[in-house]
Amino acid sequence: MIWLTFTAIQGFRLERLFRRPPKTLPLAIVLFSTAIGYLCASFFIGFINAVSQLPGLLR
């Protein structure tokens, strides 16, 4: 998920938004993609857990 988010953010080409891109922009992209990727992965793991416990609730 983190790799997928990283490649998606790179597809936006954030460097074009700045006349002179900050030197820390690559680090910000890595940190932002790590945070978003972690949140997405946590969501999917929680969703899979909820779906797997659904038959027990219906009994």
MARLO-393472 format. One line per 4 residues: for each residue x, y, z of C-alpha. Coordinates in nm, 3 decimals, always signed. Example, Ala and Ser with C-alpha at 12.3 -4.5 7.8 and 13.67 -1.06 7.14 Angstrom:
! residues 2
+1.230,-0.450,+0.780 ~ +1.367,-0.106,+0.714
This chain:
! residues 59
+0.000,+0.000,+0.000 ~ +0.282,+0.241,+0.080 ~ +0.450,+0.172,-0.254 ~ +0.120,+0.220,-0.438
+0.059,+0.550,-0.262 ~ +0.415,+0.662,-0.330 ~ +0.384,+0.599,-0.703 ~ +0.044,+0.771,-0.711
+0.181,+1.083,-0.539 ~ +0.477,+1.090,-0.776 ~ +0.230,+1.085,-1.065 ~ +0.101,+1.425,-0.956
+0.445,+1.578,-1.027 ~ +0.437,+1.817,-0.732 ~ +0.763,+1.977,-0.845 ~ +0.572,+2.166,-1.115
+0.371,+2.353,-0.853 ~ +0.680,+2.536,-0.730 ~ +0.911,+2.774,-0.912 ~ +1.195,+2.646,-0.699
+1.095,+2.317,-0.532 ~ +1.208,+2.291,-0.170 ~ +1.497,+2.057,-0.103 ~ +1.284,+1.864,+0.145
+1.004,+1.789,-0.104 ~ +1.119,+1.427,-0.167 ~ +1.125,+1.364,+0.208 ~ +0.777,+1.513,+0.244
+0.652,+1.289,-0.036 ~ +0.797,+0.980,+0.134 ~ +0.649,+1.071,+0.473 ~ +0.310,+1.160,+0.326
+0.293,+0.839,+0.124 ~ +0.391,+0.636,+0.430 ~ +0.112,+0.793,+0.636 ~ -0.154,+0.753,+0.367
-0.040,+0.399,+0.284 ~ -0.051,+0.298,+0.649 ~ -0.403,+0.437,+0.689 ~ -0.526,+0.256,+0.376
-0.367,-0.072,+0.484 ~ -0.521,-0.042,+0.832 ~ -0.860,+0.025,+0.677 ~ -0.842,-0.281,+0.452
-0.721,-0.507,+0.733 ~ -1.005,-0.385,+0.957 ~ -1.254,-0.433,+0.676 ~ -1.135,-0.790,+0.611
-1.156,-0.866,+0.985 ~ -1.511,-0.729,+1.001 ~ -1.623,-0.929,+0.699 ~ -1.466,-1.247,+0.835
-1.657,-1.206,+1.164 ~ -1.987,-1.131,+0.991 ~ -2.108,-1.496,+0.973 ~ -2.068,-1.527,+1.350
-2.292,-1.225,+1.404 ~ -2.565,-1.359,+1.179 ~ -2.604,-1.685,+1.374
